[in-house]
Each structure stands twice: as C-alpha cells, then as structure tokens.
Amino acid sequence: MNKWSIWFLGTILLCGVVLGDGENVVLSTYLDEEIYIGQEYTKLFKIKIENQVDCSSKKDLITVHYSITKDEVVKEDFFEREIGCSGYANTGEFTPLEVGEYTLCGEIVESTVEETNLEDNSACMDFVVLDTSEVACDVSLNITANGDFFYEKGESIKFKTELNNKEFPFEIEYWIEDLFGNIYKKKYVTANTNQKSWKTKISEEDRILFIKARVTPSCNDENLDDNYAELMFAVINEVEEEEEVLEELSTIKIGKISPAEISFGEVVNAEVEIYKGSTGKYSLSAWIMKNGKTISQKTKFHLKDKYTNYKLFLPIQLKPNCNEKIDDGKASLVVEGLGEKVEQELSISGINEKLCQEIEIEVEVEKVNEKEESLCLLSGDVVDEDTLDSELTSKVSAGNEKIWSEVDGIVIYESSSAKASKLIPYLIMAMLGLFCAILIWKK
C-alpha cells in the first residue's frame, strides 16, 4: 500500500468522525450514595463531552441547574463550569444538616456545545445522610518521611500523614517543634492525607525537630491513644568557621542602670558588658562614689576565662544616709578591674526611710544614797568614773529621745536630743561633787 492509499484512508476516517455523531454532552451524578452530616460536598455531578477532538485548548461553558429534596426542596441553585473533555470538581455544593433520605437532580440549561441529542443532559440519584458521631470506629495515625534522619538547612523534608481508615470524614492537625516545644512550623489543619513538605529553617548549628500530628475523625473513635503520631529528624546547619581574631586588651562597658529613680539605702542594679583579653588579672569591683567619697558597699566578682565576653548584672548597696550628711544629686558608678576603670554618672535623690529604724531610749538615774559618803572624796581627789557609773542604773523604756540606726549597725547617728541625754551622767557627777563639798564645808 503506497502513501497515497494511506492518506486517502486516513482522510475517510477523519471525515467519518467529523461527519458522524458529533459532540455530545453527558451529565451524570457523582455524589456518594452515603454521605455524612455536617460535611461539605462540592462534587455533585460529572460532566463529559463525548467526541471532543481537542480537550486542552478548546473549552465549552456548561450551565447546570440542580435541586436537592427531602420531602420538600432543601436546596436549589445553578453552577457554571468550563469543560475540555470532562470534569467533576466544583459541580454544586451541599452541606447536610439533618440525617435522612434525599434526592439529587440536575439538568444542563445552557451550553456552548452544538448537539442534537439532549437525552443525556439530565440526571438524578437518591442518597442517604448519616450521623457518623454515632458510628463506632478506631482510626489510627502514622507519619512517614521521604528521606533519612538528617537534613541540611534549606533542604525540604517531605512527609505524609497516613490513616488506617478513611471511611469517615476527618481533620488532621500537624505542626513542627523542637524538644522544648518551640514552634518551627505553626499548626495547620487539613482534611486529606496528601504529601506535605517543609523547607528546613533553623538559626542554630543543629537542631532535633519533631513532626507532630493529631487526627479527629467524625465517627465515634473508641481508642484515642493512636490518634496522635510524631516523627523525629535532625537539621544540620553547616556554618563555615571563620578565623577568630582574639583581642589582647580588656574592655568594660556599663549599660542600663536601674531603678530609674534611685534613693539612698536602695540596691542599684547595673548591667555591665566585659571582654577579658590576655590579662592574668581576674578580680573586679563595683561601687558608687560622690565628691570623692564611697557611698555604697563594694561588689566584687571574678572572671577566670581569657578572651571571653561576659554580660553581668551587678547589685550595689547604697548607704542609707539616715543622718542626711550626703547631699542629693549626681554620683558616679565605678567599675574597676582587669587593668581598666570606667565610670558612669547617675542621680540619687531622697532617703529610703524603711531602712532607717527609730529606737527610743530613756535614761533613768536612781537616787544616790546620801549615806554613801565614800563616793565623796576630799577636795583635790579624782572620782573614778567607772565606780560612779556602776552606781547608776540605765534602762530602756518608752521615752522621748530618738536614735536613727543604719543597716547592719555600721554607722550610728544620734539626734541632738539624744546626744543631750548622754550628758546627764556628767551633770549628776557635778551635782554629787557639789553636794560632797557642802557636806565637808559644814563639818
């Protein structure tokens, strides 16, 4: 058979297709005979164009009117679809809210296909809506991945969630986190078990991560222990190590000082950043000075490791200043050590009176027995003060004199009235001396 004969037969066959039955649109139902309450269904029909020569470039627009009845019409609507050869996605929508028996019917009401046979342009079916929450089941979940245990940063891990039973509608929530519960991929809910992927992204040198998932089926799951699954994997961040240049000199930098308003007697907290270089020194001190005098306790600390950065939070106890000898105003926080010394200005105002305790003391002197003439010495003799004090009795009671004592008893400040009370013994001694002189003179 020569080439002309082959061409002739091909032409006849092609003409037979073109001049034959022509294109024909067939509408059929696609919904399952049993569906479940509360679930959304968007594939109600299937549309097929028979004898379509070019399915990819040529598209026909089909309009379908459909209705769903249960003793009466519960839904009535239209949908339009562009069809090459066939399609069933987005062919109507229905979410049943009640159980029972239903009827679905549809009819093509408009089409760009020129056809003469319209017998296949309508379709109907009966279906049942069930309440799956009353149906017992046991759905278990598993996670599988495409690769090995280790993944490089930036590499995608592909994984699937697998169920032992897909008979009932379900939702799967999945996410990725590390050992400490830090989320690397936020939680997402899906209604399928299609393959998922995540492009690994970490800032650390390496990290152990977990893909975690939990399934919630619409049926009455009698065993919830197998509804959760996880898959462990590791991500490696291969960072090229740069040559580190070690600085020989040490540095000290004072950062934030708190509280914002500082009073005498409070603890001042200083944030200090330190780099220790090659020095063999390791001791540092921090204190607060004003007008060249130290007005706080010294905080001391040691740094052992060379070529190391430190970030410290140092507490420094200010003196209470209960006697108010130190004026308010500007002062300096000093940090000294490792051969370096830095200062930073701060402001101090007021006294923390909670740290200054009031103590009231009353001195009571008992009368001296006039018969104890042994206390009265001849003129020119010296009275032993220890002997005299032993004859006096002092006791603390509720009185009017006040003494302000600072923290830890380091410094004692007495008011002027309290100081005056200390002169009482001397006044008594003078009066006794005068009394003895009178007795001698009378003799």
PALORO-325272 format. One record per residue: z, y, x of N, C-alpha, C in turn. Coordinates in steps of 0.1 Angstrom, whole numbers, plus 5000, padded with zeros to 4 digits. Atoms other than C-alpha are relative to their C-alpha. Layout:
ZYXZYXZYX ...
END
This chain:
500049885009500050005000500050125009 500149884992498950335015500950114995 499149895003500750665015499750074987 500449945013498750794985500549924988 499550085011499750504964501550024998 498649975001503450564972500350134994 499849865006503150934964499750004986 500350015014501550854931501149934992 498950075008504250604920501250094999 498849915001506950854930499950114990 500349905010505351124910500249954986 499850055014505250904879501449984997 498650025002508850804883500850134997 499349875001509951174887499650064986 500449945013507951274856500649924989 499350085010509550984837501450054998 498649955001512951134845500050134993 500149865006511951494836499649994986 500650005014509951404805500849904991 499350115008512451124794501050064991 498949965010515751164776500550145002 499549874997516651494794501550005001 498549984998520251634800500749984986 499250025012522951524776501550025003 498649984998526551644773500849914992 499150105006529251384766501450055001 498649965000532751494756500949874996 499150125002535551224758501450055002 498649974997539351234757500449945013 499550044987541251204790501549985000 498650015001544851214779500549864999 499450145001547050904783500549984985 499550035014548050724751501550014998 498549985001551750764760500350125010 499649884992552951104773501550034997 498649985000556451244777500450144996 499649875006558351524760500450095011 499649904991558851844779499050025012 500949994989555951784804498750074996 501349925003552852004807498849915004 501350084998549451834804498950094999 501249914999546252014814498749935001 501250085000543751734814499949924987 500150075013543051654778498649944998 501450055003539251594779499349985013 501050024989536451484803498750044994 501449965003533051654802499049955010 501050064991530051474816498650044995 501349965003526451604818499149885005 500950114996524051304819498750055004 501349974995520751314837499950135007 500049874992521751624857499549975014 500650024987519551644888500750065011 499349934990521451894908501450044996 498649985005525251874904500750115008 499349914992526152114932499750154997 500449865002524152434927499850044986 500249965014523352424890501349974992 498850015009526352494867499750044986 500249975014526452484830501450044994 498849955006529052664809500249934986 499850085012530652444782501350064993 498849955008533052584754500449894990 499550115008535252334736501150064991 498949985009537452384705500749874998 499250125001540352144703501250034991 498849985008543352084680500949875002 499050114999546551864681500850004987 499450015013548051744649501149905000 498950095002551351574639500450024985 499849985014551351554601499350144996 500749875001550051914605499650055013 500549954988548352114631501250075008 499049944992550752194660499450095011 500749914990548152354684498650004997 501449995001544652484681499550115009 500449914990542752654709498649975005 501350024993539552694730500250005015 500049994985538752644767498550005004 501349994994535652714788500149945014 500150064986534552514819498650015005 501350014994531752544843499849855006 500250144996530352184849498849985008 501250044993528052054875499549874994 500350135006527951684866501149954991 498950045008531451614853501350085004 498849944997534951754852501149974989 498950035009538351694836501250095002 498949914997540751944852499950134991 499949885008541852244831499249994987 500750025013540452104799501050004988 499049985010543052234775501449995006 498650014995546852244777500949974988 499050045010549752084758501349965006 498650034996553552064763500749954987 499450055012555051834736501550035000 498649975002558451934723500849914991 499450105009559051654698499449875003 500550134999558651284700499249964987 500750045012556251114676498649965003 501450044999552651014669499150134998 500849885001549951284675498549955000 501450024999546151314672499450125007 500749904993543951504696498549994997 501449995003540451614686499350125007 500749894994537851824704498550004997 501549995004534251954698499450115009 500749904993531752134720499350094990 500549905009530952454702498950095006 501049924993528752624728499749945013 500450064987526752504758498850065005 501249964994524152624782499049895003 500950124998522652274783499149994988 500950025011519552234762499949854997 500050145003520051904745499649984985 500450035014518751744713501049904993 499150105006521351474709501450065001 498649945001524751614697501049904996 499150105005526351294687501249985010 498950024991528451284719500850135003 499349874998529751644716501450014994 498750005005532951554699500849875003 499250124997535851304705501450024994 498750005005539251214690500849885006 499150114996542250994700501450024994 498649995004545750914689500949975013 499050024988548750934714501450014995 498650005004552450894713500850095011 499149924991555151134728501349935000 498850074998558150964742501150095007 498849934993561651094753500449915011 499750084989561950954788501550005004 498650004996565551054792500849894994 499350125006566550754771499549875005 500550124994564450514791500649975013 499350034987566350334819499049975011 500950014989564750334853500950005013 499350004987565650304890498950055010 501049944992563450544911500750035014 499549984986563950544949499050085008 500849914992562650784975500049975015 500250034986561350745011499150115006 500849904993559850985037499449935012 500750054988557250885063499250125006 500749894993555551105090498949945008 501350044994552251085109500249975015 499950014985553551095145501249935005 498850064993556250985169501250094997 498849935002559751115171499950155006 500049874993558951405195498750084996 501149915003556751705186500250135009 499949884992555852005208500050124990 500049885008556452355195498650054996 501449965005553452475174499249884995 500850125005552352115166500549984986 499750035014552152025129500549864998 499550135005554251745115499549974986 500550035014552551575085500949894995 499150095006554851385061499749984986 500250045014554751215027501449964994 498950055008557451155001499449894991 500550115007557050814986501049954990 499250055011558350674953499749864997 500350145004558750314942499549994986 500450005014557950414906499550144996 500549885004555650684894499650004985 500350025014555550574858500550134992 499549895007557650874847499850135007 500149874993557251244854501350025009 498949984990559451364884499850135007 500049894991560251654906500649965013 499450024986560851634944500250135007 499649884993562751904962500149965015 499950034986562251905000500150125008 499849894991563152115030500349955014 499850054986563752105068501250095005 498949944994567052185085500549935013 499550064987568952115118501349934997 498850075001572151935125501150084993 498949915005574252235115499750064986 500349955013572552305082499250125000 500949884999570352595094498749964995 501250035007567252605073498850055009 501249974993563852595092498850014991 501049995011561652535061500850014987 499249995013563052665028499649904990 500150105010563452444998498850034991 501249995009560352374977500049884991 500050115010559852174946498549964997 501350055003556751964940500049894989 500050115010555651724912499049895004 500950104995553451504934500549945013 499650064987553651284965498950015010 501049984991550751424983500550045014 499549974986550951475021500350145002 499649864997552751785032500050025015 500049974986552751955066500950125003 499249894995554952195087499650025014 500349974987553952375118501350035007 498749994994556952335141500250145006 499849874995558552665150501550015003 498649984996561852705170500050105011 499849904990563252965193500849945012 499250064989565452725213499249915009 500850084991564452505242499649874994 500350125008564652195219500950004988 499250005012566052115185499749874993 500150115009566751805164500050054986 500249965014565551855129499949894990 500150115010565551665096499150054988 500749985012563051655068500949934989 499150055011565251615036499350024987 500649995013564151545001500949934989 499350055011565651464967499149994988 500850025012563851324936500850004988 499450005013564751394900499049954990 500950065010562951164876500450044986 499749965014562651244839500649884992 499450115007563850894830501549995003 498550024998567550774829500249915012 499950084987567950674865501449955001 498750075000570750424867500649995014 499550004986571150444905499550125007 500349884993571250784921500150005015 499850014985572150664956498750005008 501250014992568550604966499050124996 500849895004567250934951499950115012 500049914989567851114985499549935012 500550064988566051055018499950115011 500249904989565751225052499449935012 500750054988563651175084500350105011 499649924988564851295118498950005010 501049994989562551425145500550115010 499649904990562751645176498850095004 501049914996560851955186500450055014 499849964986560452045223499350135003 500649874997559852395234499950015015 500150004986558452375269499750145005 500149864995559152715284499850005015 500250004985557752785319501250085006 498849944993560752865341499550115010 500349894991560353205358501050015011 499149994989561853265392501050114997 499049905004565153445386500450075013 499649924989565953735409501550044998 498549975002569753755414500450135007 499549874995571254095418501349985008 498850014992573854135445501150094995 498949915005575754435430500549964987 499450025013578154405402499950134992 500149895008577954635372501049984988 499150005011580354735344499550104990 500449915010579354895311500949994988 499149995011581755005284499250034987 500749985012580354975249500850064989 499349945011581855025215501549995001 498550004999585555125213500550024985 499450005013587555065181501550005000 500649945012589155175159499450135002 500649874999587255485151501050125002 498949904999590455695147501249935007 499050064992592955605174501350085000 498649945000596755675172500849945011 499150054990599455635198500749884994 499350125004601055295196499149894995 501050105005597855115184499449925012 500750084991595854845201498550055000 501449954998592454985214499249885004 500950114997589654725214498750055006 501249954992586854785240499049885002 501150104997583554595242499450035013 500449984986582654555278499049905005 501050094995579554405294500050015015 499750014986579954295330499049915007 500850094991577554155356500749985013 499350034987579253985386498949955009 501050044990576953975416500649915011 499750084989577653845450501550025005 498749974995581153985454501049884998 499050105001584053755461501250044992 498949955008586453975441499849954986 500150065014587253845406501050064991 499049945009590154055392499550134995 500449875006589554345368501250044991 498949945009591954575349499450114991 500449905010591554805319501250074995 498949925005593855085309499550144995 500349875005593955435293500850105007 499349894992594755755312499850134992 500149865006595356115301500750095010 499549904991595856405325500549935013 499750074988596056165354501249904999 498950095002598855955339499649894991 500350125008598655605325500850004987 499449995013599455605287499949874993 500150135007598955235280500449895009 499850124992599754885292498749975007 501250054993597254735317499649864995 500550135004595054455305499249945012 500650064988594054225334499249874996 500850135003591353945334499349975013 500650054988589553735360498649944996 501350065002585853645363499649925013 500250094989585153355386498649985005 501450044996581353285385499250125005 500949904995578953485406498750004993 501349995006575553605394500049964985 499850035014576753585358500350124991 499849895009576653815328501249964990 498950025009579853845307500050114989 499749905011580554015274501449974995 498650015003584254075268500450104989 499449915010586354225240501550015004 498749984993589454375257501050084991 499049925007592654475238500950085010 499149914991594654765254501050064991 498949955008598054855240500450145005 499549864998598755235238501550014999 498649985002602255355243500350084987 499849945013603855465211500250155000 499849854999604655825223501050054989 499149965011607655845199500750135003 499449874997609056135218499150125000 501149905001605756325214499950085012 500149934988605756415250498550015005 501450004997602056325253499250074989 500749935010599756565236498849924994 501250055006596956465212498850055008 501349954994593356495224499349905008 500950094993590856345248500849925011 499550094990591756055271498849925006 501050084994589855805293500449865000 499850144998589455435291499449965013 500550034986589155295326499949855001 500150144996587854955337499650005015 500150014985588154875374500049865005 500050134994587254575394498749965006 501250044994584654385414499350115009 500549894992584354695436499450114992 500549895009583354915406501150064992 499149935009585155165384499250094991 500749925009583855315352501150054990 499149945010585455545326499250044988 500649955012584655635290501050084992 499149915007586155925270500249954986 499750035013587955865238501050104995 499149905006590156075214501249934994 498850055006593756005204500750104992 499449915009595556165175501149944992 499050055009598856115158500849885006 499150114996601655855161500149894990 499850115009601855515146501549984997 498650005002605355565131500649864997 499550145003605655195121500649945013 499650064987606155115158501350075005 498849934995608955375162501149974990 498950045009612255235147501150105001 498849915000615155465136501249915001 498750064999618555355147501150114999 498949915002621655545135501349955007 498850044992624755545158501150114997 498949915001628155705151501149955010 499050034991630755715178501450044995 498749975006634355695166501049975012 499050014989637155755191501449994994 498650025005640655625184501050105007 499049914994643655845189500749945012 499350054988645255815222501550014998 498550005001648955715222500650105009 499449894993650856015232501049955011 499050054991653355795249499449945013 500650054988650855665274499850115010 500149894990651755925299499449965013 500650054987650355705326498650055002 501449955000646955855316500050145006 499949864996648256195325500550005015 499750004985648256245363500550145004 499649874995649756515383498850085003 501249904998647656825388499549975014 500750034988645156765415499549855001 500450144999644856385409498749984992 501250035007641556235397500249894990 499950105011641256055364498949905002 501050115000639555715366499249994987 500850005012636655735341499949864994 500050145005636455355338501249974992 498850035006640055335330500150084986 500049925013639755615304499149944990 501050055010636655465288500549874994 499550135006638455125284501050034989 499149975011640955305262499350054987 500749945011638255435239499249894993 500750105007636655225212498850074993 501249955007633055275200499449894992 500650105009631455105171498850074993 501249955007628055135154500249994985 499950005014628155235118499050104994 501049925006626155425093500450155002 499649864997626255785106498850094999 501049905001624056085111499250025012 500749984987622856065147498949895001 501250094999619355905153499549995014 500650034987617855735183498649944997 501350065001614055665185499849915012 500250104989613355345204498649955000 501450054999609855245216499949855001 500350145000608254905216500549935013 499550084989609854635238501250065007 498949944994612654875247499750055014 500449954987610655005277500650145002 499649864999611555375270500950034989 499149955011614355525250500050155000 500049865003614155865235501150044991 498949965009617256035220499750144995 500149865006617256335197501150085006 499049914994619256635207501449984995 498750035006622056555183500649875005 499550134994622256205197500550025014 499549974986622556345232501450074999 498749935001625356575220501249904998 498950105003627256265208500549945013 499550054987627356145244501050095007 499149904993629356455254501449984994 498750015007632256355230501149945010 499050054991634056135256500550105011 499649904990633956415282500850114993 499249905006635356665257501449954997 498750065002638156425249500849995013 499450004987638856385286500650135003 499549874997639156755289501250044992 498949975009641456785259501349925005 498950084995643656505273500650065013 499549934987643856685307500850124996 499349885004644857005290501349964993 498850045006647456815269501049955010 499150044989648956655300500550115008 499649894993649056985317501150084993 499049935009651057135288501349925001 498850084999653556835290500750035013 499449984987654056885327500750145001 499549874999654557255323501350014992 498850005008657157205296501249945007 498950064993659156975318500550095011 
END
